[in-house]
Amino acid sequence: MTRIVVVGGGLSGVSSALAIADASPRDEVILIESRAQLGGRVSSIKDPKSGLLLDNCQHACFRVYDCFLQLISRCGARNSIKLQAKTDLPFLQVGGGRLASLSDGRLEPPNHMAGSMIKFPFLSLSDKIAMRKVIKELSEMTSEQMSALDDLNFEQWLIEKGQSQRAIDRFWGFFVLAALNIPVSQASAALSAFLFQRGLFGDAHAFDVGAFTSDLSDSLHPHLLRTLEESGVEVKLSSKVNSISRENGLEVCLREETISCGKIVVALPHHLAGRLLSEYSEVVEAVDHLEYRSLIGIHALHSAEVLPESFTFAVCVDEPIIQMLFNRNSEIDEDKMPEGVGQWVSVPVSCGDEWLDWGDEQFLEEYRRVVKGTYPDLWNEPDSFIVIRSRNATFAPLPGSEQYRLSQDLISKDGIYIAGAWTNTDWPSTMEGAVRSGLLAASSLLDDNWNPEKKWRWWPSPPKRGEDGWRVW
Ligand SMILES: Cc1cc2nc3c(=O)[nH]c(=O)nc-3n(C[C@H](O)[C@H](O)[C@H](O)COP(=O)(O)OP(=O)(O)OC[C@H]3O[C@@H](n4cnc5c(N)ncnc54)[C@H](O)[C@@H]3O)c2cc1C
């Protein structure tokens, strides 16, 4: 029996701990999390004024998030997620109110969205003709070809491929900003190419959008905790790891106790992993090169509707700040709706670094301009308008950053494994990336040689469209 300590109870640490416990029940697994809840950056915060639990930001998932959805299923949390029955990505003309969707039709990938794309009013015919060639090229790219693009920024690559500024702003740039949390002009072309190949053009079902049916903490924490404990994992909440020592074998040092163990998984954001593993120059050097980008979450709580009844979410075309609107009423269960709230609108501001210092009133002005300007007849002032700023939301996938995303087994010779959405998973810093990193660390620790293109064999399969037991949005 080996004692294994996992440091960090975000999705990467939880996945690692659970995967090890499931695959190797004889081992003793201890998960240590500094906060009172599991879930890490997928969390809700109590608003001091209203007392409401509000998500740090809108968190979207997609059907292509295989490992994340396997985790959800393994933890009995299927009710926490709703997935679109069919891809539908509405784009909204702010002011005019025109809505047009990109959706999948009858053609095979990568052309499954071609039907809706032909009718898409926010791009010209020549934009669309030029895009077809690039879509084909992206969908046929090998992983070696993709990796070779890491030193380029994606905008530069798109310009070289003849893409118009309008197509970059309204199509390519939007997806990069929303999924990689970085403007297209700063994004690694390698990770951007991966996003389009894997997320949009590789599989007709990949981009079915998913939403949480309650606040993030309620959706995840109780399910994760129960499942870990049922699997024999000892979960220590509100316990911070201060250091790791190798002087007398491996030891994890907390304020009140020191835990001896055979192996450790460090599942922390990159700057914290660098601090805990400061004796490893290869770790410190890499994390010093990685930057963060922020995300800002806005919650507007209205006493009456401000969006049309059928509205689920939409991309706001050409809007740099109010980039998207999500109708929380369409996502969350009725009994989770706070009393007296007629409409709950949630707005994620991806890569909001420029606006971190803005006051709430400035965001409200923008929000009012967009929503009132588009649906003037429905407008009513929000009773509460809350802005939550997360500075270190995701690592920044800048050109050249792939080399600093460390392999989970880099320092495994010392019994230490690294997980976290920033480690090398090929995926951007997402919930899926976090779970994958945890599974890769577990696989390496277990000597299991898992192929991440295949499902994690100890957990239920990810949901196919139309599968029973999964909720539809
Ligand atoms: C505002 C916001 C919006 C986002 N939106 C999306 C989205 O829509 N879709 C999507 O897929 N992804 C989204 N992401 C990204 C996603 O949430 C993260 O990539 C993922 O949750 C990271 O998981 P992790 O386990 O790698 O790290 P974390 O979640 O940061 O987990 C690390 C854990 O370690 C704990 N910890 C830190 N120090 C110590 C210590 N010394 N001892 C013990 N524990 C410690 C922390 O409390 C934390 O719980 C968003 C992120 C943010 C912040």
Ligand as a Chemical Component Dictionary entry (heavy atoms), coordinates in Angstrom:
data_LIG
# 
_chem_comp.id                   LIG 
_chem_comp.type                 NON-POLYMER 
_chem_comp.pdbx_formal_charge   0 
_chem_comp.three_letter_code    LIG 
# 
loop_
_chem_comp_atom.comp_id 
_chem_comp_atom.atom_id 
_chem_comp_atom.alt_atom_id 
_chem_comp_atom.type_symbol 
_chem_comp_atom.charge 
_chem_comp_atom.model_Cartn_x 
_chem_comp_atom.model_Cartn_y 
_chem_comp_atom.model_Cartn_z 
_chem_comp_atom.pdbx_ordinal 
LIG C1  C1  C 0 -13.818 33.154 -13.852 1  
LIG C2  C2  C 0 -13.497 31.902 -14.610 2  
LIG C3  C3  C 0 -14.310 31.486 -15.667 3  
LIG C4  C4  C 0 -13.995 30.320 -16.365 4  
LIG N1  N1  N 0 -14.831 29.878 -17.362 5  
LIG C5  C5  C 0 -14.627 28.658 -17.899 6  
LIG C6  C6  C 0 -15.578 28.089 -18.799 7  
LIG O1  O1  O 0 -16.604 28.694 -19.131 8  
LIG N2  N2  N 0 -15.333 26.853 -19.306 9  
LIG C7  C7  C 0 -14.225 26.144 -18.960 10 
LIG O2  O2  O 0 -14.083 25.008 -19.423 11 
LIG N3  N3  N 0 -13.316 26.650 -18.117 12 
LIG C8  C8  C 0 -13.479 27.877 -17.574 13 
LIG N4  N4  N 0 -12.569 28.387 -16.697 14 
LIG C9  C9  C 0 -11.311 27.667 -16.475 15 
LIG C10 C10 C 0 -11.445 26.511 -15.479 16 
LIG O3  O3  O 0 -12.250 26.892 -14.397 17 
LIG C11 C11 C 0 -10.052 26.149 -14.966 18 
LIG O4  O4  O 0 -9.206  25.864 -16.056 19 
LIG C12 C12 C 0 -10.037 24.907 -14.088 20 
LIG O5  O5  O 0 -11.074 24.931 -13.156 21 
LIG C13 C13 C 0 -8.688  24.835 -13.378 22 
LIG O6  O6  O 0 -8.662  23.705 -12.532 23 
LIG P1  P1  P 0 -7.330  23.312 -11.781 24 
LIG O7  O7  O 0 -7.636  22.132 -10.947 25 
LIG O8  O8  O 0 -6.226  23.210 -12.748 26 
LIG O9  O9  O 0 -6.969  24.561 -10.851 27 
LIG P2  P2  P 0 -7.810  25.208 -9.652  28 
LIG O10 O10 O 0 -9.241  25.128 -9.936  29 
LIG O11 O11 O 0 -7.219  26.541 -9.396  30 
LIG O12 O12 O 0 -7.505  24.240 -8.404  31 
LIG C14 C14 C 0 -6.426  24.423 -7.548  32 
LIG C15 C15 C 0 -6.903  24.215 -6.106  33 
LIG O13 O13 O 0 -5.788  24.244 -5.231  34 
LIG C16 C16 C 0 -6.150  24.908 -4.039  35 
LIG N5  N5  N 0 -4.907  25.357 -3.403  36 
LIG C17 C17 C 0 -4.132  26.413 -3.740  37 
LIG N6  N6  N 0 -3.041  26.437 -2.950  38 
LIG C18 C18 C 0 -3.127  25.380 -2.109  39 
LIG C19 C19 C 0 -2.287  24.871 -1.080  40 
LIG N7  N7  N 0 -1.124  25.445 -0.766  41 
LIG N8  N8  N 0 -2.695  23.770 -0.392  42 
LIG C20 C20 C 0 -3.861  23.151 -0.689  43 
LIG N9  N9  N 0 -4.682  23.595 -1.690  44 
LIG C21 C21 C 0 -4.310  24.688 -2.383  45 
LIG C22 C22 C 0 -7.060  26.027 -4.525  46 
LIG O14 O14 O 0 -7.885  26.505 -3.469  47 
LIG C23 C23 C 0 -7.838  25.315 -5.626  48 
LIG O15 O15 O 0 -9.017  24.727 -5.136  49 
LIG C24 C24 C 0 -12.840 29.578 -16.016 50 
LIG C25 C25 C 0 -12.019 30.011 -14.961 51 
LIG C26 C26 C 0 -12.349 31.155 -14.259 52 
LIG C27 C27 C 0 -11.466 31.578 -13.115 53 
# 
loop_
_chem_comp_bond.comp_id 
_chem_comp_bond.atom_id_1 
_chem_comp_bond.atom_id_2 
_chem_comp_bond.value_order 
_chem_comp_bond.pdbx_ordinal 
LIG C1  C2  SING 1  
LIG C2  C3  SING 2  
LIG C2  C26 DOUB 3  
LIG C3  C4  DOUB 4  
LIG C4  N1  SING 5  
LIG C4  C24 SING 6  
LIG N1  C5  DOUB 7  
LIG C5  C6  SING 8  
LIG C5  C8  SING 9  
LIG C6  O1  DOUB 10 
LIG C6  N2  SING 11 
LIG N2  C7  SING 12 
LIG C7  O2  DOUB 13 
LIG C7  N3  SING 14 
LIG N3  C8  DOUB 15 
LIG C8  N4  SING 16 
LIG N4  C9  SING 17 
LIG N4  C24 SING 18 
LIG C9  C10 SING 19 
LIG C10 O3  SING 20 
LIG C10 C11 SING 21 
LIG C11 O4  SING 22 
LIG C11 C12 SING 23 
LIG C12 O5  SING 24 
LIG C12 C13 SING 25 
LIG C13 O6  SING 26 
LIG O6  P1  SING 27 
LIG P1  O7  DOUB 28 
LIG P1  O8  SING 29 
LIG P1  O9  SING 30 
LIG O9  P2  SING 31 
LIG P2  O10 DOUB 32 
LIG P2  O11 SING 33 
LIG P2  O12 SING 34 
LIG O12 C14 SING 35 
LIG C14 C15 SING 36 
LIG C15 O13 SING 37 
LIG C15 C23 SING 38 
LIG O13 C16 SING 39 
LIG C16 N5  SING 40 
LIG C16 C22 SING 41 
LIG N5  C17 SING 42 
LIG N5  C21 SING 43 
LIG C17 N6  DOUB 44 
LIG N6  C18 SING 45 
LIG C18 C19 SING 46 
LIG C18 C21 DOUB 47 
LIG C19 N7  SING 48 
LIG C19 N8  DOUB 49 
LIG N8  C20 SING 50 
LIG C20 N9  DOUB 51 
LIG N9  C21 SING 52 
LIG C22 O14 SING 53 
LIG C22 C23 SING 54 
LIG C23 O15 SING 55 
LIG C24 C25 DOUB 56 
LIG C25 C26 SING 57 
LIG C26 C27 SING 58 
# 
